[in-house]
Amino acid sequence: MRVFLNLLKREFSLFWKNKVLVVLFLGAPMFYGILLGYVYSKGKVTDLPIVVVDQDNSALSKKIIDMLKDNEVVSVAKIMPDKFYLSQSMIAENAACAIIISENFEQGVYSKKYPEVTTIVNTSNVLTANYASSAINKVLSTLKAGIAIEALTKQGMPRTIAMQQYEPYKMTFIKKNNRGSNYMYFLWPGVLGTVLQQVLFLGLALSFSAEYENNTFGELLEKSSSAFILLSSKIFPYLLMSIGVWICYIIFAFWFRMPLHLNIFNLTLVTGLFVLSASCIGVLVSVILPTQLKATEVLMVIATPSFILSGFTWPLSQMPVFIQVIANLIPTTHYLHIVKVLIVENGTLSQVATSIYALLAIGMVCGILAYLILSKRIKKFKVAKSGIV
């Protein structure tokens, strides 16, 4: 135990001497936690600018514009009398959509000539395009229903029957998870999980490669020649510091009113497993590669695309099979699935058992490989040393 504690003391001393690593490991999660929290604190998209081309200039076209103004998702940025310079206006106003109300629109509606309202959707940003087009569709559908029901009532049909005539059945949509479609609840935990993995990789990339590069591996072996103790002494400090990072994440979650408290205990357990799994990958690469630069480069190659490959934003099932295989070898893929189920869907640990087992498997395989390779390096070093003597 004394040997292990001395090694821990040495690791913490090396960590605090590396000022860049201290700033990255402790500062990056806090910085991104606060930054992204405020970026997505609004939670949902509102007041998206749209352009309206009113070629009819009638009472009905003005009613459409008023209804659009009352909708919280869109904001009428500009009203134009014709389509000239429409593209330029959309760019100038950064418009998500443009609505064109055709000439003689009101007259066509009441004479049943089926006039047209055209919506041009700016899909350069898919997120804003979907929000704006859905809001516009809702407004136009509501108006369409109102006009149809009003026409039937003017013909003498009772309003209740007119409503049934227009709508023979009801449609009910229930938002089961994240009812407010809060983007913060969806994205914030996933990004922070990825940041945590990245700083773990950065820290542990230096664990053994720095010893090789600085010729201090022999000094390390003088304290202990046990591969298990050496690996544990390298990983354990980062496990302890990750607890501090996790506590900061929890504080941020309450500050930004995240529903993290629903499954905080289960999520803490799984996060510990995730940290251990990522740490095992980090030490494995560091044990194999002889320089800090190479170890860091390899781990950053793994970490950089991990969020994209995780299936958190783009479904994993829609990716090619070989990409799915690669994604399933990265801890964030399984951890972010667990985060989504526990936080957003308010699920249980039994519902994410497969992902938990995957994290365990990644950690165990990488840990065992690191142990075997380090043991071989220790023996090789001892043989070389005895040969010199």
Contacts in CASP RR format, 6 or more apart in sequence:
PFRMAT RR
TARGET T0000
AUTHOR 0000-0000-0000
METHOD contacts of the structure
MODEL  1
MRVFLNLLKREFSLFWKNKVLVVLFLGAPMFYGILLGYVYSKGKVTDLPI
VVVDQDNSALSKKIIDMLKDNEVVSVAKIMPDKFYLSQSMIAENAACAII
ISENFEQGVYSKKYPEVTTIVNTSNVLTANYASSAINKVLSTLKAGIAIE
ALTKQGMPRTIAMQQYEPYKMTFIKKNNRGSNYMYFLWPGVLGTVLQQVL
FLGLALSFSAEYENNTFGELLEKSSSAFILLSSKIFPYLLMSIGVWICYI
IFAFWFRMPLHLNIFNLTLVTGLFVLSASCIGVLVSVILPTQLKATEVLM
VIATPSFILSGFTWPLSQMPVFIQVIANLIPTTHYLHIVKVLIVENGTLS
QVATSIYALLAIGMVCGILAYLILSKRIKKFKVAKSGIV
3 223 0 8 1.000
3 224 0 8 1.000
3 229 0 8 1.000
4 224 0 8 1.000
4 229 0 8 1.000
4 232 0 8 1.000
4 233 0 8 1.000
6 223 0 8 1.000
7 220 0 8 1.000
7 223 0 8 1.000
7 224 0 8 1.000
7 229 0 8 1.000
7 230 0 8 1.000
7 233 0 8 1.000
8 233 0 8 1.000
8 236 0 8 1.000
8 237 0 8 1.000
10 223 0 8 1.000
10 233 0 8 1.000
11 233 0 8 1.000
11 234 0 8 1.000
11 236 0 8 1.000
11 237 0 8 1.000
12 237 0 8 1.000
14 210 0 8 1.000
15 21 0 8 1.000
15 22 0 8 1.000
15 25 0 8 1.000
15 237 0 8 1.000
16 22 0 8 1.000
18 206 0 8 1.000
21 202 0 8 1.000
21 203 0 8 1.000
21 206 0 8 1.000
24 199 0 8 1.000
24 202 0 8 1.000
24 203 0 8 1.000
25 199 0 8 1.000
25 202 0 8 1.000
25 203 0 8 1.000
25 238 0 8 1.000
25 241 0 8 1.000
26 241 0 8 1.000
26 245 0 8 1.000
28 195 0 8 1.000
28 198 0 8 1.000
28 199 0 8 1.000
29 192 0 8 1.000
29 195 0 8 1.000
29 196 0 8 1.000
29 199 0 8 1.000
29 245 0 8 1.000
29 248 0 8 1.000
29 249 0 8 1.000
30 245 0 8 1.000
30 248 0 8 1.000
32 191 0 8 1.000
32 192 0 8 1.000
32 195 0 8 1.000
33 188 0 8 1.000
33 192 0 8 1.000
33 195 0 8 1.000
33 248 0 8 1.000
33 249 0 8 1.000
33 252 0 8 1.000
34 252 0 8 1.000
36 187 0 8 1.000
36 188 0 8 1.000
36 191 0 8 1.000
36 192 0 8 1.000
37 184 0 8 1.000
37 188 0 8 1.000
37 252 0 8 1.000
37 256 0 8 1.000
40 183 0 8 1.000
40 184 0 8 1.000
40 187 0 8 1.000
40 188 0 8 1.000
41 184 0 8 1.000
41 256 0 8 1.000
42 184 0 8 1.000
43 182 0 8 1.000
43 183 0 8 1.000
43 184 0 8 1.000
43 185 0 8 1.000
44 180 0 8 1.000
44 181 0 8 1.000
44 182 0 8 1.000
44 183 0 8 1.000
45 73 0 8 1.000
45 127 0 8 1.000
45 128 0 8 1.000
45 131 0 8 1.000
45 183 0 8 1.000
46 72 0 8 1.000
46 73 0 8 1.000
47 72 0 8 1.000
47 73 0 8 1.000
47 74 0 8 1.000
47 75 0 8 1.000
48 73 0 8 1.000
48 74 0 8 1.000
48 75 0 8 1.000
48 96 0 8 1.000
48 97 0 8 1.000
48 128 0 8 1.000
48 131 0 8 1.000
48 132 0 8 1.000
48 135 0 8 1.000
49 74 0 8 1.000
49 75 0 8 1.000
49 77 0 8 1.000
49 93 0 8 1.000
49 94 0 8 1.000
49 95 0 8 1.000
49 96 0 8 1.000
50 68 0 8 1.000
50 74 0 8 1.000
50 75 0 8 1.000
50 76 0 8 1.000
50 77 0 8 1.000
50 95 0 8 1.000
50 96 0 8 1.000
50 97 0 8 1.000
50 98 0 8 1.000
50 99 0 8 1.000
50 132 0 8 1.000
50 136 0 8 1.000
51 76 0 8 1.000
51 77 0 8 1.000
51 78 0 8 1.000
51 79 0 8 1.000
51 80 0 8 1.000
51 86 0 8 1.000
51 89 0 8 1.000
51 90 0 8 1.000
51 93 0 8 1.000
51 95 0 8 1.000
51 97 0 8 1.000
51 98 0 8 1.000
51 99 0 8 1.000
52 64 0 8 1.000
52 65 0 8 1.000
52 68 0 8 1.000
52 76 0 8 1.000
52 78 0 8 1.000
52 79 0 8 1.000
52 80 0 8 1.000
52 98 0 8 1.000
52 99 0 8 1.000
52 101 0 8 1.000
53 79 0 8 1.000
53 80 0 8 1.000
53 81 0 8 1.000
53 82 0 8 1.000
53 83 0 8 1.000
53 86 0 8 1.000
53 98 0 8 1.000
53 99 0 8 1.000
53 100 0 8 1.000
53 101 0 8 1.000
54 61 0 8 1.000
54 62 0 8 1.000
54 65 0 8 1.000
54 79 0 8 1.000
54 80 0 8 1.000
54 81 0 8 1.000
54 101 0 8 1.000
55 81 0 8 1.000
55 82 0 8 1.000
55 83 0 8 1.000
55 100 0 8 1.000
55 101 0 8 1.000
55 102 0 8 1.000
55 103 0 8 1.000
55 105 0 8 1.000
56 101 0 8 1.000
56 102 0 8 1.000
56 103 0 8 1.000
56 104 0 8 1.000
56 105 0 8 1.000
56 106 0 8 1.000
57 81 0 8 1.000
58 105 0 8 1.000
58 106 0 8 1.000
58 107 0 8 1.000
59 106 0 8 1.000
60 105 0 8 1.000
60 106 0 8 1.000
60 109 0 8 1.000
61 101 0 8 1.000
61 105 0 8 1.000
61 106 0 8 1.000
63 143 0 8 1.000
64 99 0 8 1.000
64 101 0 8 1.000
64 117 0 8 1.000
64 139 0 8 1.000
64 140 0 8 1.000
64 143 0 8 1.000
65 76 0 8 1.000
65 79 0 8 1.000
67 139 0 8 1.000
67 142 0 8 1.000
67 143 0 8 1.000
68 74 0 8 1.000
68 76 0 8 1.000
68 99 0 8 1.000
68 136 0 8 1.000
68 139 0 8 1.000
69 75 0 8 1.000
69 76 0 8 1.000
71 135 0 8 1.000
71 138 0 8 1.000
71 139 0 8 1.000
73 131 0 8 1.000
73 132 0 8 1.000
73 134 0 8 1.000
73 135 0 8 1.000
74 96 0 8 1.000
74 97 0 8 1.000
74 132 0 8 1.000
74 135 0 8 1.000
74 136 0 8 1.000
77 93 0 8 1.000
77 95 0 8 1.000
78 89 0 8 1.000
78 93 0 8 1.000
78 95 0 8 1.000
80 86 0 8 1.000
80 89 0 8 1.000
83 100 0 8 1.000
86 98 0 8 1.000
86 100 0 8 1.000
86 120 0 8 1.000
89 95 0 8 1.000
89 98 0 8 1.000
90 98 0 8 1.000
90 120 0 8 1.000
90 122 0 8 1.000
95 122 0 8 1.000
96 121 0 8 1.000
96 122 0 8 1.000
96 125 0 8 1.000
96 128 0 8 1.000
96 129 0 8 1.000
96 131 0 8 1.000
96 132 0 8 1.000
96 133 0 8 1.000
97 119 0 8 1.000
97 120 0 8 1.000
97 121 0 8 1.000
97 122 0 8 1.000
97 129 0 8 1.000
97 132 0 8 1.000
97 133 0 8 1.000
97 136 0 8 1.000
98 119 0 8 1.000
98 120 0 8 1.000
98 122 0 8 1.000
99 117 0 8 1.000
99 118 0 8 1.000
99 119 0 8 1.000
99 120 0 8 1.000
99 136 0 8 1.000
100 117 0 8 1.000
100 118 0 8 1.000
100 119 0 8 1.000
100 120 0 8 1.000
101 117 0 8 1.000
102 115 0 8 1.000
102 116 0 8 1.000
102 117 0 8 1.000
102 118 0 8 1.000
104 115 0 8 1.000
105 115 0 8 1.000
105 117 0 8 1.000
107 113 0 8 1.000
107 115 0 8 1.000
108 114 0 8 1.000
108 115 0 8 1.000
109 115 0 8 1.000
109 147 0 8 1.000
117 140 0 8 1.000
119 133 0 8 1.000
119 136 0 8 1.000
119 137 0 8 1.000
119 140 0 8 1.000
121 129 0 8 1.000
121 132 0 8 1.000
121 133 0 8 1.000
122 128 0 8 1.000
122 129 0 8 1.000
123 129 0 8 1.000
145 166 0 8 1.000
145 167 0 8 1.000
148 166 0 8 1.000
149 159 0 8 1.000
149 162 0 8 1.000
149 163 0 8 1.000
149 166 0 8 1.000
152 161 0 8 1.000
152 162 0 8 1.000
152 165 0 8 1.000
152 166 0 8 1.000
153 159 0 8 1.000
153 162 0 8 1.000
157 165 0 8 1.000
175 181 0 8 1.000
176 345 0 8 1.000
177 344 0 8 1.000
177 345 0 8 1.000
177 346 0 8 1.000
178 185 0 8 1.000
178 186 0 8 1.000
178 344 0 8 1.000
184 256 0 8 1.000
184 258 0 8 1.000
185 258 0 8 1.000
185 259 0 8 1.000
185 343 0 8 1.000
185 344 0 8 1.000
186 344 0 8 1.000
187 313 0 8 1.000
188 256 0 8 1.000
188 258 0 8 1.000
189 253 0 8 1.000
189 258 0 8 1.000
189 260 0 8 1.000
189 336 0 8 1.000
189 339 0 8 1.000
189 343 0 8 1.000
190 307 0 8 1.000
190 312 0 8 1.000
190 336 0 8 1.000
190 339 0 8 1.000
191 307 0 8 1.000
192 249 0 8 1.000
193 274 0 8 1.000
193 332 0 8 1.000
193 335 0 8 1.000
193 336 0 8 1.000
193 339 0 8 1.000
194 303 0 8 1.000
194 306 0 8 1.000
194 307 0 8 1.000
194 310 0 8 1.000
194 332 0 8 1.000
194 336 0 8 1.000
196 242 0 8 1.000
196 245 0 8 1.000
196 274 0 8 1.000
196 275 0 8 1.000
196 278 0 8 1.000
197 274 0 8 1.000
197 278 0 8 1.000
197 303 0 8 1.000
197 306 0 8 1.000
197 331 0 8 1.000
197 332 0 8 1.000
197 335 0 8 1.000
198 300 0 8 1.000
198 303 0 8 1.000
199 245 0 8 1.000
200 238 0 8 1.000
200 242 0 8 1.000
200 275 0 8 1.000
200 278 0 8 1.000
200 279 0 8 1.000
200 282 0 8 1.000
201 278 0 8 1.000
201 281 0 8 1.000
201 282 0 8 1.000
201 299 0 8 1.000
201 300 0 8 1.000
201 302 0 8 1.000
201 303 0 8 1.000
202 296 0 8 1.000
202 299 0 8 1.000
202 300 0 8 1.000
203 238 0 8 1.000
204 234 0 8 1.000
204 235 0 8 1.000
204 238 0 8 1.000
204 279 0 8 1.000
204 282 0 8 1.000
204 283 0 8 1.000
204 285 0 8 1.000
204 286 0 8 1.000
204 299 0 8 1.000
205 282 0 8 1.000
205 285 0 8 1.000
205 286 0 8 1.000
205 292 0 8 1.000
205 295 0 8 1.000
205 296 0 8 1.000
205 298 0 8 1.000
205 299 0 8 1.000
206 286 0 8 1.000
206 292 0 8 1.000
206 295 0 8 1.000
206 296 0 8 1.000
207 234 0 8 1.000
207 235 0 8 1.000
207 282 0 8 1.000
207 283 0 8 1.000
207 286 0 8 1.000
208 217 0 8 1.000
208 234 0 8 1.000
208 283 0 8 1.000
208 286 0 8 1.000
208 287 0 8 1.000
208 374 0 8 1.000
209 286 0 8 1.000
209 289 0 8 1.000
209 290 0 8 1.000
209 291 0 8 1.000
209 292 0 8 1.000
209 294 0 8 1.000
209 295 0 8 1.000
210 216 0 8 1.000
210 292 0 8 1.000
211 217 0 8 1.000
211 218 0 8 1.000
211 220 0 8 1.000
212 290 0 8 1.000
212 291 0 8 1.000
213 290 0 8 1.000
213 291 0 8 1.000
213 292 0 8 1.000
217 377 0 8 1.000
217 381 0 8 1.000
218 381 0 8 1.000
218 385 0 8 1.000
220 230 0 8 1.000
221 378 0 8 1.000
221 381 0 8 1.000
221 382 0 8 1.000
224 230 0 8 1.000
224 233 0 8 1.000
225 378 0 8 1.000
225 382 0 8 1.000
227 371 0 8 1.000
227 374 0 8 1.000
227 375 0 8 1.000
227 378 0 8 1.000
228 371 0 8 1.000
230 374 0 8 1.000
231 283 0 8 1.000
231 367 0 8 1.000
231 370 0 8 1.000
231 371 0 8 1.000
231 374 0 8 1.000
234 283 0 8 1.000
234 286 0 8 1.000
235 276 0 8 1.000
235 279 0 8 1.000
235 280 0 8 1.000
235 283 0 8 1.000
238 275 0 8 1.000
238 279 0 8 1.000
239 272 0 8 1.000
239 275 0 8 1.000
239 276 0 8 1.000
239 279 0 8 1.000
242 271 0 8 1.000
242 272 0 8 1.000
242 275 0 8 1.000
246 268 0 8 1.000
246 271 0 8 1.000
246 272 0 8 1.000
250 260 0 8 1.000
250 264 0 8 1.000
252 258 0 8 1.000
253 260 0 8 1.000
253 261 0 8 1.000
254 260 0 8 1.000
254 261 0 8 1.000
258 343 0 8 1.000
259 343 0 8 1.000
259 346 0 8 1.000
260 267 0 8 1.000
260 343 0 8 1.000
262 342 0 8 1.000
262 343 0 8 1.000
262 346 0 8 1.000
263 342 0 8 1.000
263 343 0 8 1.000
263 346 0 8 1.000
263 347 0 8 1.000
266 342 0 8 1.000
266 348 0 8 1.000
266 349 0 8 1.000
267 338 0 8 1.000
267 339 0 8 1.000
267 342 0 8 1.000
267 343 0 8 1.000
269 349 0 8 1.000
270 335 0 8 1.000
270 338 0 8 1.000
270 342 0 8 1.000
270 349 0 8 1.000
270 352 0 8 1.000
270 356 0 8 1.000
270 359 0 8 1.000
271 335 0 8 1.000
273 356 0 8 1.000
273 359 0 8 1.000
273 360 0 8 1.000
274 331 0 8 1.000
274 334 0 8 1.000
274 335 0 8 1.000
274 359 0 8 1.000
276 363 0 8 1.000
277 331 0 8 1.000
277 359 0 8 1.000
277 360 0 8 1.000
277 362 0 8 1.000
277 363 0 8 1.000
277 366 0 8 1.000
278 331 0 8 1.000
280 362 0 8 1.000
280 363 0 8 1.000
280 364 0 8 1.000
280 366 0 8 1.000
280 367 0 8 1.000
280 370 0 8 1.000
281 299 0 8 1.000
281 302 0 8 1.000
281 331 0 8 1.000
281 362 0 8 1.000
281 363 0 8 1.000
281 366 0 8 1.000
282 295 0 8 1.000
282 299 0 8 1.000
282 366 0 8 1.000
283 366 0 8 1.000
283 367 0 8 1.000
283 370 0 8 1.000
284 366 0 8 1.000
284 367 0 8 1.000
284 369 0 8 1.000
284 370 0 8 1.000
284 373 0 8 1.000
285 295 0 8 1.000
285 298 0 8 1.000
285 299 0 8 1.000
286 295 0 8 1.000
287 370 0 8 1.000
287 373 0 8 1.000
287 374 0 8 1.000
287 377 0 8 1.000
288 295 0 8 1.000
288 373 0 8 1.000
289 295 0 8 1.000
289 298 0 8 1.000
302 330 0 8 1.000
306 330 0 8 1.000
306 332 0 8 1.000
306 333 0 8 1.000
307 313 0 8 1.000
307 332 0 8 1.000
307 336 0 8 1.000
308 314 0 8 1.000
309 319 0 8 1.000
309 323 0 8 1.000
309 326 0 8 1.000
309 327 0 8 1.000
309 330 0 8 1.000
309 333 0 8 1.000
310 316 0 8 1.000
310 327 0 8 1.000
310 330 0 8 1.000
310 332 0 8 1.000
310 333 0 8 1.000
310 336 0 8 1.000
310 337 0 8 1.000
311 319 0 8 1.000
311 327 0 8 1.000
311 333 0 8 1.000
311 336 0 8 1.000
311 337 0 8 1.000
312 336 0 8 1.000
312 337 0 8 1.000
312 340 0 8 1.000
316 324 0 8 1.000
316 327 0 8 1.000
316 333 0 8 1.000
317 324 0 8 1.000
319 327 0 8 1.000
327 333 0 8 1.000
328 334 0 8 1.000
328 358 0 8 1.000
329 362 0 8 1.000
331 359 0 8 1.000
331 362 0 8 1.000
331 363 0 8 1.000
333 358 0 8 1.000
334 355 0 8 1.000
334 356 0 8 1.000
334 358 0 8 1.000
334 359 0 8 1.000
334 362 0 8 1.000
335 355 0 8 1.000
335 359 0 8 1.000
337 352 0 8 1.000
337 355 0 8 1.000
338 352 0 8 1.000
338 355 0 8 1.000
338 356 0 8 1.000
341 347 0 8 1.000
341 351 0 8 1.000
341 352 0 8 1.000
342 348 0 8 1.000
342 349 0 8 1.000
342 352 0 8 1.000
349 356 0 8 1.000
END
